[in-house]
Amino acid sequence: MHRVGFGAMQLPGRGAFGPPRDRAQALAVVRRAVELGVDHIDTAQYYGPDVANEILRSALHPYPAQLVLVSKVGAARDEKGGWIAADRPEELRQGVLDNLKALAVERLDVVNLRLTRQEADGAFDEQLDAMIAMRDEGLIGGVGLSNVGVEQLERALRRTPVVCVQNPFNLVDRQSQPVLDACIAKDIAFVPFFPLGASFGRERILRHPRVLAVAERLDATAAQVALAWVLAVAPNTLLIPGTASLEHLEQNMGAGHLKLDDRAMAELSGQP
């Protein structure tokens, strides 16, 4: 796969809740992403809820043969848009079935088990049982994990291959470095979410003097530098930056072609 994909979280309204502010533009962004070479899209039925997948289906179905669809289960939304757990085995299965129906596919290439709370080992094992059963049934192609620590990753690997891990990771939040290191050692794709920082950290990245200096020297945007850094820190990192803007989409895709030299990596190696 290309190392820069597309995340569908920003296709619905603000906070991944409700309808898009501009449906026509959301459809255009998805189609343009594929035109630019995106061959993997990360989504979830609870983005909206029921919005992101409907947009993807409307924009792309029937899907290009090379397109990998990745979703996640383990969460839901309340009536105000709050994030709640939906991680019992029967809820995980229903989440996969809902994704399949909304996307109009018979099989999802990868589904991530997203942990929304600290689970006892027994509960985690039951969740893995559900994911493994759905993989063996052919509903999903591979099992991924999201929001996990090294111990949970290792526990899962004793039960099943893990094709990818999604954890927060960016220039200002590197708490998942041990998980990234474990993924490097085990040849597992590491797919950071919030690669430009969550709302609290985005300005810390995009306005940091070192990031701005590198961007100016390389004739790039600050966002492109931050995304390129994620690709440069390890060979197994993939990007799924999300946007509802055609302009930002073009910029994000450009990050895949930006090469950070040794000087840039040295300047960015300290915590911004």
C-alpha positions in Angstrom: 0.0 0.0 0.0 1.0 3.6 -0.4 2.1 5.0 3.0 -0.3 7.9 2.9 -3.9 6.9 3.1 -7.1 8.8 4.1 -9.0 9.0 7.4 -12.8 9.5 7.1 -13.3 10.9 10.6 -13.6 14.5 9.4 -16.2 13.8 6.7 -19.2 14.1 9.1 -19.9 17.3 11.0 -17.8 18.8 13.8 -16.5 16.3 16.2 -17.3 13.4 13.8 -20.9 13.9 14.7 -23.9 14.7 12.5 -24.1 15.4 8.8 -21.3 17.0 6.8 -21.2 20.8 6.5 -20.9 20.4 2.8 -21.9 17.0 1.4 -20.9 17.7 -2.1 -17.4 18.7 -1.0 -17.1 15.6 1.2 -17.9 13.4 -1.8 -15.4 15.4 -3.9 -12.7 15.0 -1.3 -13.1 11.2 -1.1 -13.0 10.9 -4.9 -10.0 13.1 -5.2 -8.2 11.2 -2.6 -8.4 8.0 -4.7 -7.4 10.0 -7.8 -4.3 11.1 -6.0 -3.3 7.5 -5.2 -4.9 6.7 -1.9 -5.4 3.0 -1.7 -6.4 2.6 2.0 -9.2 4.4 3.8 -9.7 4.3 7.6 -13.3 4.7 8.7 -15.8 3.7 11.4 -19.6 3.3 11.5 -19.7 5.5 14.6 -18.3 8.4 12.7 -21.4 10.4 12.4 -22.7 7.9 13.4 -23.7 6.3 10.1 -22.4 9.2 8.1 -18.7 8.6 7.1 -19.5 5.1 5.6 -22.5 6.4 3.7 -20.3 9.1 2.1 -17.7 6.6 1.2 -20.2 4.3 -0.4 -21.9 7.1 -2.3 -18.6 8.4 -3.5 -16.8 5.2 -4.4 -19.0 2.2 -4.7 -18.2 0.0 -6.5 -14.8 0.4 -4.9 -11.6 0.2 -6.9 -10.1 -3.2 -6.8 -6.9 -2.1 -5.0 -8.7 -0.1 -2.3 -8.3 -1.4 1.2 -11.1 -0.5 3.6 -10.2 -0.4 7.3 -12.7 0.1 10.0 -12.9 -0.2 13.8 -15.3 -1.4 16.5 -15.5 -1.0 20.2 -17.2 2.4 20.5 -20.5 4.1 19.8 -22.0 7.6 20.2 -24.6 8.9 22.6 -27.4 11.2 21.5 -25.2 14.3 22.2 -22.2 12.9 20.3 -20.3 11.7 23.3 -18.1 8.7 22.9 -19.2 5.5 24.7 -17.9 2.0 24.9 -19.6 -0.7 22.7 -17.1 -3.5 23.3 -18.9 -6.6 24.4 -18.5 -9.5 22.0 -22.0 -9.2 20.7 -21.5 -5.4 20.2 -18.3 -6.0 18.3 -20.0 -8.4 15.9 -22.9 -6.0 15.4 -20.4 -3.2 14.7 -18.8 -5.2 12.0 -22.2 -6.2 10.5 -23.2 -2.5 10.5 -20.0 -1.5 8.7 -20.5 -4.2 6.1 -24.1 -3.1 5.4 -23.3 0.6 5.3 -20.3 0.1 3.0 -22.1 -2.5 0.9 -19.3 -5.1 1.1 -19.2 -8.7 2.2 -15.8 -8.4 3.8 -13.7 -5.7 5.5 -10.0 -5.9 4.8 -9.1 -5.0 8.3 -11.0 -4.2 11.5 -9.4 -2.6 14.5 -10.5 -3.5 18.0 -10.4 -0.1 19.7 -10.1 -0.2 23.4 -12.1 2.6 25.0 -11.4 1.6 28.6 -9.0 -0.5 30.6 -10.2 -4.0 30.4 -9.5 -7.0 32.6 -7.5 -9.7 30.8 -10.6 -11.9 30.7 -12.7 -9.3 28.9 -9.9 -8.5 26.5 -9.6 -12.2 25.7 -13.3 -12.4 25.0 -13.0 -9.4 22.7 -10.2 -11.1 20.8 -12.3 -14.3 20.6 -15.0 -12.3 18.8 -12.5 -10.7 16.4 -10.8 -14.0 15.6 -14.2 -15.7 15.0 -15.2 -13.0 12.6 -11.9 -13.3 10.8 -12.3 -17.0 10.5 -15.8 -16.6 9.3 -14.6 -14.3 6.5 -16.3 -11.1 7.6 -12.9 -9.4 8.1 -9.5 -10.1 6.6 -7.2 -9.1 9.4 -7.4 -8.1 13.1 -5.9 -4.8 14.2 -5.7 -3.1 17.5 -6.2 0.5 18.6 -5.3 2.4 21.7 -3.3 -0.4 23.2 -0.1 -0.8 25.2 2.8 -3.2 24.7 1.4 -5.8 27.2 -1.9 -5.9 25.3 -0.2 -6.2 22.0 1.9 -9.1 23.2 -1.1 -10.8 24.8 -3.0 -10.5 21.5 -0.1 -11.8 19.5 -0.2 -15.0 21.5 -3.7 -15.5 20.2 -3.7 -14.2 16.6 -1.6 -12.3 14.1 -2.1 -8.5 14.3 -1.9 -6.7 11.0 -1.8 -3.1 12.4 -1.9 -1.0 15.5 -3.5 2.5 15.7 -2.3 4.6 18.6 -1.9 8.4 19.0 1.6 9.5 18.0 3.0 12.7 16.6 5.7 15.3 17.3 4.3 16.3 20.6 2.8 13.0 21.8 5.3 10.1 21.7 3.9 8.1 24.6 3.3 5.2 22.2 7.0 5.0 21.2 7.3 1.6 23.1 4.4 0.3 21.1 5.9 1.6 17.8 9.2 -0.1 18.7 7.4 -3.4 19.4 5.6 -3.1 16.0 8.9 -2.5 14.3 10.4 -5.6 15.9 7.4 -7.7 14.8 6.9 -6.2 11.4 3.4 -4.8 12.2 2.1 -1.7 10.5 1.8 1.3 12.9 -0.9 3.8 12.0 -0.9 6.8 14.2 -4.1 8.7 14.7 -3.9 12.5 15.4 -0.7 12.7 13.4 -1.0 16.5 13.6 -2.1 16.4 17.2 -5.6 16.5 18.7 -7.3 19.8 19.2 -5.2 20.5 22.2 -1.9 19.8 20.5 -2.4 20.9 16.9 -1.2 24.5 17.4 1.8 23.3 19.4 2.9 21.4 16.3 2.0 23.7 13.5 3.2 26.9 15.2 6.4 25.5 16.7 9.5 27.5 15.6 11.5 24.4 14.7 8.7 23.0 12.5 8.1 26.4 10.9 11.9 26.7 10.2 12.1 23.3 8.6 9.0 24.0 6.5 10.4 27.3 5.3 13.8 25.8 4.3 12.2 22.9 2.5 9.4 25.0 0.9 6.7 22.9 2.6 3.8 23.6 5.0 4.2 22.9 8.7 1.6 20.1 8.4 3.6 18.5 5.6 6.7 18.5 7.8 4.9 17.0 10.7 3.3 14.3 8.6 6.6 13.6 6.8 8.3 13.2 10.2 5.9 10.4 11.1 6.8 8.6 7.9 10.5 9.1 8.6 10.7 7.9 12.1 10.1 4.3 11.2 9.7 2.2 8.0 6.4 0.6 9.2 4.4 3.8 9.8 1.4 4.6 7.6 -0.6 7.9 7.6 -4.4 8.3 7.6 -4.7 12.1 7.8 -8.3 13.2 7.5 -9.8 16.4 6.1 -13.0 17.7 4.5 -11.0 20.2 2.5 -9.7 19.6 -1.0 -6.8 22.1 -0.4 -5.8 20.3 2.8 -6.1 16.9 1.1 -3.7 18.0 -1.7 -1.2 19.2 1.0 -1.5 16.0 3.0 -0.8 13.9 0.0 2.2 16.0 -0.7 3.7 15.0 2.6 4.3 11.5 1.2 6.8 13.1 -1.3 8.6 15.3 1.2 12.0 14.0 2.1 13.3 15.2 5.5 17.1 15.4 5.4 19.4 14.6 8.3 19.4 18.2 9.3 15.6 18.4 9.5 15.3 15.2 11.4 17.9 16.4 13.9 16.1 19.7 14.3 12.8 17.9 14.9 14.3 15.1 17.1 13.7 17.0 20.4 10.3 17.4 21.8 8.6 20.5 20.3 
